[in-house]
Amino acid sequence: MSELGPVLNELVSGAPVDQASWQDVVARARHAKRRRLGLAAAGAAAVVALAIPALGIGGRLTDLFTGEPVSTDQLSSEQMHVLGAMASGVSPRLPASAQESLARVRASDLRRIAARDGSSYYVAHRHGGGLCVMISHPGDQHPFSSYFCSPDFPSPKQPILDESVFGGSLDAPVIRRLEGFAADGVAKVAVLTAGGSEAETLVQDNVYVRTEGLPKESVLGIIARDAEGTAVYKFCVVRGGCGN
C-alpha cells in the first residue's frame, strides 16, 4: 500500500457526506496549530447569510469555473477513490472498484481554474448539484487528496466557499491565510476583526487569496462584497456571532 493509503484510511472515518469537508477532516488530523475553519465547522462557526439577488448566478451556473481539465493520469488510485466518492456524495469509506472510481472522477470534470504563487485551485462537479474544490500548495505531500464539497456552492445561499487558514483559539482565531472560492458577482472578500477593521482582497478567476498584510488581532468573520462594495454574504468564525 502507498504512503497515502494509511492517511486516507484514517481521515475518512467520520467524513461528512451531504456537505463534505475533506479539508476539515485533514485539519483535525494534523498536530499543527493551523486549521481550516470553513462552513463545515458548524460547531465553531455561526453562518450568517445575507440574501442578495444581485449575484449573477442562477441560470449561468454551467458557465462558472471553467478551466484546464486535469487528466486522471495525474491521480493515484487512492486519490481517484476519494475524489470520486466525495463528488458522488458517498462516503469514501465505502469500497468502490477502480472502474467505478474512474467513472466518477470523469463525471466530476476535475479542472484547474487558477494559479497563484505556485498554488493551484481546482473544482469538480458534485453529483446532485454544487461543487467540490481543492487547493494544492507548493510542498504539499499529497496533492489531489483534500476536497471540500458543498451542495449549495455556488449559489446566493453560499456565494463563497472559504478555505482560509487560522491560528489561535476557537474563541480568538487569528487569520494566517485568507483564501477560497467565490461565485460570479463577488468582487472582494474581506476579513472582519474584533476591533472592527477589515482587510480585503480581490476575487480573480473565482478565486481569492491574501497572505500579506493580514490583521494580527482576532478575527470575527469573513465578508463577501459585490463590485459596489455592498456586503452580500457574511459568516462568523467565532461562537456567539460577529455583530452587525
Secondary structure, DSSP 8 states (H G I E B T S, - for coil): --THHHHHHHHTTT--STT-BHHHHHHHH--SS-EE--TT-TTT--EE----TTSS-GGGGGGSS--EE--GGGS-HHHHHHHHHHHHTS-TTS---HHHHHHHHHHHT-EEEEEETTEEEEEEE-TTS-EEEEEE-TT-SSTT---EEETT-SBTTB-EEE--EEEE-SSSEEEEEEEEEE-TT--EEEEEETTS-EEEEE-BTTEEEE-SS--SS-EEEEEEE-TT--EEEEEESSTT----
